[in-house]
Amino acid sequence: MEGRILPPPRIEYGRNATVPIDPEKVIKSTVENNQILSKYSTRRV
C-alpha cells in the first residue's frame, strides 16, 4: 500500500481546460519512447 493519498483526478472542459498529469505515467511513457527511439536508431545504424 502507498502511504500517500492522491486527490481524484479533475478534468475540466472549457476555456480553462486542465488535465491532471501523473508524473509516474509521464516518466513511464518517456522511458518507453526513449527505448523505442533507441531501438530504431540502432537499427538505422
N, CA, C and O atoms as a CHARMM CRD file, in Angstrom:
* protein
*
  180
    1    1 MET  N      0.84600  -1.21400   0.00000 PROA 1      0.00000
    2    1 MET  CA     0.00000   0.00000   0.00000 PROA 1      0.00000
    3    1 MET  C      0.87000   1.24900   0.00000 PROA 1      0.00000
    4    1 MET  O      1.93900   1.28600   0.61000 PROA 1      0.00000
    5    2 GLU  N      0.38900   2.26000  -0.69300 PROA 2      0.00000
    6    2 GLU  CA     1.13600   3.51000  -0.74000 PROA 2      0.00000
    7    2 GLU  C      0.72100   4.39300   0.43000 PROA 2      0.00000
    8    2 GLU  O     -0.45900   4.47300   0.77400 PROA 2      0.00000
    9    3 GLY  N      1.69600   5.04900   1.03200 PROA 3      0.00000
   10    3 GLY  CA     1.40500   5.87900   2.19400 PROA 3      0.00000
   11    3 GLY  C      0.72700   7.18500   1.81600 PROA 3      0.00000
   12    3 GLY  O      0.03000   7.79100   2.62900 PROA 3      0.00000
   13    4 ARG  N      0.93500   7.61400   0.57700 PROA 4      0.00000
   14    4 ARG  CA     0.37900   8.91100   0.18000 PROA 4      0.00000
   15    4 ARG  C     -1.01200   8.72500  -0.41500 PROA 4      0.00000
   16    4 ARG  O     -1.30300   7.71600  -1.05700 PROA 4      0.00000
   17    5 ILE  N     -1.86200   9.71900  -0.18800 PROA 5      0.00000
   18    5 ILE  CA    -3.21700   9.67300  -0.74300 PROA 5      0.00000
   19    5 ILE  C     -3.35300  10.80400  -1.75700 PROA 5      0.00000
   20    5 ILE  O     -3.23100  11.97800  -1.40700 PROA 5      0.00000
   21    6 LEU  N     -3.60400  10.44900  -3.00400 PROA 6      0.00000
   22    6 LEU  CA    -3.71800  11.46300  -4.05300 PROA 6      0.00000
   23    6 LEU  C     -5.18200  11.82500  -4.24900 PROA 6      0.00000
   24    6 LEU  O     -6.04500  10.94800  -4.21400 PROA 6      0.00000
   25    7 PRO  N     -5.46800  13.09400  -4.45500 PROA 7      0.00000
   26    7 PRO  CA    -6.84400  13.50400  -4.72600 PROA 7      0.00000
   27    7 PRO  C     -7.29100  12.94500  -6.07200 PROA 7      0.00000
   28    7 PRO  O     -6.45800  12.71200  -6.94800 PROA 7      0.00000
   29    8 PRO  N     -8.59200  12.72700  -6.25200 PROA 8      0.00000
   30    8 PRO  CA    -9.08600  12.19100  -7.52300 PROA 8      0.00000
   31    8 PRO  C     -8.74900  13.14400  -8.65500 PROA 8      0.00000
   32    8 PRO  O     -8.81100  14.36000  -8.47300 PROA 8      0.00000
   33    9 PRO  N     -8.39500  12.62100  -9.81600 PROA 9      0.00000
   34    9 PRO  CA    -8.06400  13.47200 -10.95600 PROA 9      0.00000
   35    9 PRO  C     -9.24200  14.34000 -11.34800 PROA 9      0.00000
   36    9 PRO  O    -10.38200  13.87700 -11.37300 PROA 9      0.00000
   37   10 ARG  N     -8.96500  15.60900 -11.65600 PROA 10     0.00000
   38   10 ARG  CA   -10.03700  16.53700 -12.00500 PROA 10     0.00000
   39   10 ARG  C     -9.82700  17.00700 -13.43100 PROA 10     0.00000
   40   10 ARG  O     -8.78900  17.58400 -13.75400 PROA 10     0.00000
   41   11 ILE  N    -10.80400  16.76200 -14.27900 PROA 11     0.00000
   42   11 ILE  CA   -10.71400  17.18400 -15.67600 PROA 11     0.00000
   43   11 ILE  C    -11.82100  18.19000 -15.95000 PROA 11     0.00000
   44   11 ILE  O    -13.00400  17.89300 -15.78200 PROA 11     0.00000
   45   12 GLU  N    -11.42500  19.37500 -16.37000 PROA 12     0.00000
   46   12 GLU  CA   -12.41300  20.41700 -16.65700 PROA 12     0.00000
   47   12 GLU  C    -12.37000  20.74700 -18.14500 PROA 12     0.00000
   48   12 GLU  O    -11.30200  20.97100 -18.71500 PROA 12     0.00000
   49   13 TYR  N    -13.54200  20.77400 -18.76000 PROA 13     0.00000
   50   13 TYR  CA   -13.60700  21.12000 -20.17200 PROA 13     0.00000
   51   13 TYR  C    -14.12600  22.54400 -20.31100 PROA 13     0.00000
   52   13 TYR  O    -15.05700  22.94800 -19.61500 PROA 13     0.00000
   53   14 GLY  N    -13.51800  23.29300 -21.21100 PROA 14     0.00000
   54   14 GLY  CA   -13.95100  24.67400 -21.39400 PROA 14     0.00000
   55   14 GLY  C    -12.75900  25.55000 -21.73600 PROA 14     0.00000
   56   14 GLY  O    -11.75100  25.06500 -22.25100 PROA 14     0.00000
   57   15 ARG  N    -12.87200  26.83400 -21.45100 PROA 15     0.00000
   58   15 ARG  CA   -11.77500  27.74800 -21.77200 PROA 15     0.00000
   59   15 ARG  C    -10.53500  27.37300 -20.97800 PROA 15     0.00000
   60   15 ARG  O     -9.43800  27.27700 -21.52700 PROA 15     0.00000
   61   16 ASN  N    -10.71900  27.16200 -19.68300 PROA 16     0.00000
   62   16 ASN  CA    -9.57500  26.81600 -18.83000 PROA 16     0.00000
   63   16 ASN  C     -9.55400  25.30600 -18.61500 PROA 16     0.00000
   64   16 ASN  O     -9.76500  24.81500 -17.50600 PROA 16     0.00000
   65   17 ALA  N     -9.29500  24.58700 -19.69500 PROA 17     0.00000
   66   17 ALA  CA    -9.27900  23.13100 -19.59200 PROA 17     0.00000
   67   17 ALA  C     -7.98000  22.69400 -18.93500 PROA 17     0.00000
   68   17 ALA  O     -6.88900  23.00100 -19.41300 PROA 17     0.00000
   69   18 THR  N     -8.11600  21.97600 -17.83600 PROA 18     0.00000
   70   18 THR  CA    -6.92600  21.49800 -17.12900 PROA 18     0.00000
   71   18 THR  C     -6.97900  19.98700 -17.05400 PROA 18     0.00000
   72   18 THR  O     -7.98000  19.40900 -16.63200 PROA 18     0.00000
   73   19 VAL  N     -5.89400  19.35300 -17.46700 PROA 19     0.00000
   74   19 VAL  CA    -5.81900  17.89700 -17.39300 PROA 19     0.00000
   75   19 VAL  C     -4.72600  17.53500 -16.40200 PROA 19     0.00000
   76   19 VAL  O     -3.56500  17.87800 -16.62500 PROA 19     0.00000
   77   20 PRO  N     -5.05700  16.86000 -15.32500 PROA 20     0.00000
   78   20 PRO  CA    -4.05100  16.48400 -14.32700 PROA 20     0.00000
   79   20 PRO  C     -3.01100  15.56000 -14.94100 PROA 20     0.00000
   80   20 PRO  O     -3.34100  14.66200 -15.71600 PROA 20     0.00000
   81   21 ILE  N     -1.75700  15.79000 -14.58900 PROA 21     0.00000
   82   21 ILE  CA    -0.66600  14.99600 -15.14200 PROA 21     0.00000
   83   21 ILE  C     -0.10300  14.10400 -14.04800 PROA 21     0.00000
   84   21 ILE  O      0.25300  14.57200 -12.96600 PROA 21     0.00000
   85   22 ASP  N     -0.02900  12.82100 -14.34400 PROA 22     0.00000
   86   22 ASP  CA     0.53500  11.88700 -13.37200 PROA 22     0.00000
   87   22 ASP  C      2.02700  11.73400 -13.67000 PROA 22     0.00000
   88   22 ASP  O      2.39200  11.15600 -14.69300 PROA 22     0.00000
   89   23 PRO  N      2.88800  12.23900 -12.79600 PROA 23     0.00000
   90   23 PRO  CA     4.33900  12.19500 -13.06900 PROA 23     0.00000
   91   23 PRO  C      4.82700  10.78400 -13.35700 PROA 23     0.00000
   92   23 PRO  O      5.67900  10.58700 -14.22400 PROA 23     0.00000
   93   24 GLU  N      4.29600   9.80200 -12.63800 PROA 24     0.00000
   94   24 GLU  CA     4.75100   8.42600 -12.85100 PROA 24     0.00000
   95   24 GLU  C      4.42000   7.96400 -14.26600 PROA 24     0.00000
   96   24 GLU  O      5.23500   7.30400 -14.91100 PROA 24     0.00000
   97   25 LYS  N      3.21600   8.31100 -14.75400 PROA 25     0.00000
   98   25 LYS  CA     2.84200   7.90600 -16.11400 PROA 25     0.00000
   99   25 LYS  C      3.71600   8.61900 -17.13200 PROA 25     0.00000
  100   25 LYS  O      4.13100   8.02600 -18.12700 PROA 25     0.00000
  101   26 VAL  N      3.99500   9.90300 -16.87800 PROA 26     0.00000
  102   26 VAL  CA     4.82800  10.66400 -17.81700 PROA 26     0.00000
  103   26 VAL  C      6.21800  10.05700 -17.88600 PROA 26     0.00000
  104   26 VAL  O      6.78400   9.89700 -18.96700 PROA 26     0.00000
  105   27 ILE  N      6.76900   9.71700 -16.71500 PROA 27     0.00000
  106   27 ILE  CA     8.11500   9.12700 -16.69800 PROA 27     0.00000
  107   27 ILE  C      8.09800   7.78200 -17.41200 PROA 27     0.00000
  108   27 ILE  O      9.01300   7.47300 -18.17600 PROA 27     0.00000
  109   28 LYS  N      7.06400   6.98200 -17.16900 PROA 28     0.00000
  110   28 LYS  CA     6.98700   5.66000 -17.79000 PROA 28     0.00000
  111   28 LYS  C      6.90100   5.79300 -19.30900 PROA 28     0.00000
  112   28 LYS  O      7.61700   5.10300 -20.03400 PROA 28     0.00000
  113   29 SER  N      6.02200   6.68100 -19.79500 PROA 29     0.00000
  114   29 SER  CA     5.86900   6.85200 -21.23300 PROA 29     0.00000
  115   29 SER  C      7.15600   7.39700 -21.83400 PROA 29     0.00000
  116   29 SER  O      7.53300   7.01600 -22.94200 PROA 29     0.00000
  117   30 THR  N      7.83900   8.29300 -21.10700 PROA 30     0.00000
  118   30 THR  CA     9.08700   8.85200 -21.62500 PROA 30     0.00000
  119   30 THR  C     10.13600   7.76300 -21.75800 PROA 30     0.00000
  120   30 THR  O     10.86300   7.71500 -22.75000 PROA 30     0.00000
  121   31 VAL  N     10.21700   6.88900 -20.76300 PROA 31     0.00000
  122   31 VAL  CA    11.19000   5.79400 -20.82000 PROA 31     0.00000
  123   31 VAL  C     10.86500   4.87500 -21.98700 PROA 31     0.00000
  124   31 VAL  O     11.76600   4.45500 -22.71300 PROA 31     0.00000
  125   32 GLU  N      9.58400   4.55800 -22.17800 PROA 32     0.00000
  126   32 GLU  CA     9.19800   3.67100 -23.28000 PROA 32     0.00000
  127   32 GLU  C      9.53100   4.32200 -24.61700 PROA 32     0.00000
  128   32 GLU  O     10.02800   3.65500 -25.52400 PROA 32     0.00000
  129   33 ASN  N      9.25800   5.62700 -24.74700 PROA 33     0.00000
  130   33 ASN  CA     9.56100   6.31400 -26.00100 PROA 33     0.00000
  131   33 ASN  C     11.05900   6.30700 -26.25700 PROA 33     0.00000
  132   33 ASN  O     11.49200   6.11100 -27.39200 PROA 33     0.00000
  133   34 ASN  N     11.85400   6.51900 -25.21600 PROA 34     0.00000
  134   34 ASN  CA    13.30700   6.51600 -25.38400 PROA 34     0.00000
  135   34 ASN  C     13.78000   5.13600 -25.82200 PROA 34     0.00000
  136   34 ASN  O     14.67500   5.02700 -26.66000 PROA 34     0.00000
  137   35 GLN  N     13.19100   4.08300 -25.26700 PROA 35     0.00000
  138   35 GLN  CA    13.58800   2.73300 -25.65700 PROA 35     0.00000
  139   35 GLN  C     13.24200   2.48800 -27.12300 PROA 35     0.00000
  140   35 GLN  O     14.02800   1.88800 -27.85700 PROA 35     0.00000
  141   36 ILE  N     12.06200   2.95200 -27.55000 PROA 36     0.00000
  142   36 ILE  CA    11.65400   2.76300 -28.94500 PROA 36     0.00000
  143   36 ILE  C     12.58200   3.54800 -29.86600 PROA 36     0.00000
  144   36 ILE  O     13.02500   3.03500 -30.89300 PROA 36     0.00000
  145   37 LEU  N     12.87500   4.80100 -29.49300 PROA 37     0.00000
  146   37 LEU  CA    13.74900   5.62500 -30.32800 PROA 37     0.00000
  147   37 LEU  C     15.13100   4.99500 -30.41300 PROA 37     0.00000
  148   37 LEU  O     15.71700   4.93400 -31.49400 PROA 37     0.00000
  149   38 SER  N     15.65800   4.52600 -29.28800 PROA 38     0.00000
  150   38 SER  CA    16.99100   3.92500 -29.29700 PROA 38     0.00000
  151   38 SER  C     16.97500   2.65000 -30.14300 PROA 38     0.00000
  152   38 SER  O     17.95200   2.33900 -30.82500 PROA 38     0.00000
  153   39 LYS  N     15.86200   1.91700 -30.09500 PROA 39     0.00000
  154   39 LYS  CA    15.76400   0.68000 -30.87200 PROA 39     0.00000
  155   39 LYS  C     15.82500   0.99500 -32.36600 PROA 39     0.00000
  156   39 LYS  O     16.55600   0.35200 -33.11900 PROA 39     0.00000
  157   40 TYR  N     15.03600   2.00700 -32.78700 PROA 40     0.00000
  158   40 TYR  CA    15.03300   2.35800 -34.20700 PROA 40     0.00000
  159   40 TYR  C     16.36200   2.97300 -34.61700 PROA 40     0.00000
  160   40 TYR  O     16.84700   2.72500 -35.72100 PROA 40     0.00000
  161   41 SER  N     16.95700   3.77600 -33.73400 PROA 41     0.00000
  162   41 SER  CA    18.21500   4.43500 -34.08900 PROA 41     0.00000
  163   41 SER  C     19.31300   3.39000 -34.26600 PROA 41     0.00000
  164   41 SER  O     20.16000   3.52900 -35.14800 PROA 41     0.00000
  165   42 THR  N     19.30800   2.34400 -33.43400 PROA 42     0.00000
  166   42 THR  CA    20.33700   1.32000 -33.57000 PROA 42     0.00000
  167   42 THR  C     20.09600   0.52300 -34.85300 PROA 42     0.00000
  168   42 THR  O     21.05000   0.07000 -35.48600 PROA 42     0.00000
  169   43 ARG  N     18.85300   0.35300 -35.23300 PROA 43     0.00000
  170   43 ARG  CA    18.57400  -0.36600 -36.47900 PROA 43     0.00000
  171   43 ARG  C     19.04500   0.45100 -37.67800 PROA 43     0.00000
  172   43 ARG  O     19.60000  -0.09500 -38.63200 PROA 43     0.00000
  173   44 ARG  N     18.81900   1.77400 -37.62100 PROA 44     0.00000
  174   44 ARG  CA    19.23000   2.61300 -38.75000 PROA 44     0.00000
  175   44 ARG  C     20.74100   2.56100 -38.91700 PROA 44     0.00000
  176   44 ARG  O     21.24500   2.55000 -40.04000 PROA 44     0.00000
  177   45 VAL  N     21.46600   2.53000 -37.80200 PROA 45     0.00000
  178   45 VAL  CA    22.93100   2.49400 -37.89200 PROA 45     0.00000
  179   45 VAL  C     23.33600   1.06700 -38.27300 PROA 45     0.00000
  180   45 VAL  O     24.52500   0.77900 -38.41100 PROA 45     0.00000
